[in-house]
Amino acid sequence: MAVPLGQMRAATRSPVDAAYARQIAMYIGHAVLGLGFSAIGRLCGRDHKTVAYACRMVEQRRDDPAVDCMLNLLTDFCREMAESWA
């Protein structure tokens, strides 16, 4: 599923796919990159409470093996990229 960057950064509520992709991006920013909720909120144009909610929602979806596998792949990739840039 490809989500245009414009939909990811939209200030309004967007299609479900874009909202879920944005939640995953927020989760990775927190879990992998170690950014705080406020910093992620500023980057995404959202409130820190929205970021905290997004992270909780993504964590809850990890109970699904397919989602957990996808998130493991994404977080591993992002972690490797972050380490190579450091």
ChimeraX attribute file (.defattr): number of C-alpha atoms within 10 A of each C-alpha:
attribute: neighborCount
match mode: 1-to-1
recipient: residues
	/A:1	6
	/A:2	7
	/A:3	14
	/A:4	9
	/A:5	10
	/A:6	9
	/A:7	17
	/A:8	20
	/A:9	16
	/A:10	14
	/A:11	11
	/A:12	7
	/A:13	10
	/A:14	14
	/A:15	11
	/A:16	9
	/A:17	14
	/A:18	21
	/A:19	18
	/A:20	17
	/A:21	16
	/A:22	22
	/A:23	22
	/A:24	20
	/A:25	21
	/A:26	27
	/A:27	27
	/A:28	22
	/A:29	21
	/A:30	18
	/A:31	14
	/A:32	17
	/A:33	15
	/A:34	11
	/A:35	15
	/A:36	15
	/A:37	22
	/A:38	16
	/A:39	16
	/A:40	23
	/A:41	18
	/A:42	12
	/A:43	12
	/A:44	18
	/A:45	13
	/A:46	16
	/A:47	14
	/A:48	17
	/A:49	12
	/A:50	17
	/A:51	26
	/A:52	19
	/A:53	15
	/A:54	20
	/A:55	21
	/A:56	13
	/A:57	15
	/A:58	20
	/A:59	15
	/A:60	12
	/A:61	13
	/A:62	15
	/A:63	10
	/A:64	9
	/A:65	10
	/A:66	11
	/A:67	15
	/A:68	16
	/A:69	12
	/A:70	12
	/A:71	19
	/A:72	13
	/A:73	12
	/A:74	16
	/A:75	20
	/A:76	14
	/A:77	13
	/A:78	16
	/A:79	15
	/A:80	12
	/A:81	11
	/A:82	12
	/A:83	10
	/A:84	8
	/A:85	6
	/A:86	5
